[in-house]
Amino acid sequence: MAEVTDQDFAAEVLGADLPVLVEFTADWCPPCRQMGPVLTALAAEEGERLKVVQLDVDTNPDTTNAYKVLSMPTFMVFRGGEPVKAMVGARPKRRLLEELSDVL
C-alpha cells in the first residue's frame, strides 16, 4: 500500500483516475495498525477499481488540517479530486467494502 505526503497528495490522490481511499493514520494509533492488513488486502483485491493509500497525520499536518481530520483512523474516499465519503474508526474488511460499495 502506498504512502502519500503533503507534497504529493494533490498528484497522487486529487489527480488520480480511480477513486482513492485515504487512511489518515499515525504510528501511535493501535486501531490504525489493526487496519493495516485489512487495507493491504483491500488494495490487492480492488486495485483495478480503487487506489488505497495512507497518510501519516503527524508528519503531514497540512493535508490533515485541510480535511479537518481529528480522529484516527479516518478514511476518506476521493473521486475526481473531491472527498465523497468519510468514515472514522477501525472496521472489518467486509464492513468497509459494504460502506465503499456506493462509491466504487
Summary of the structure (lengths in Angstrom):
residues: 104
radius of gyration: 12.3
end to end distance: 18.2
largest distance: 32.1
contacts: 297
relative contact order: 0.23
helix: 36%
strand: 27%
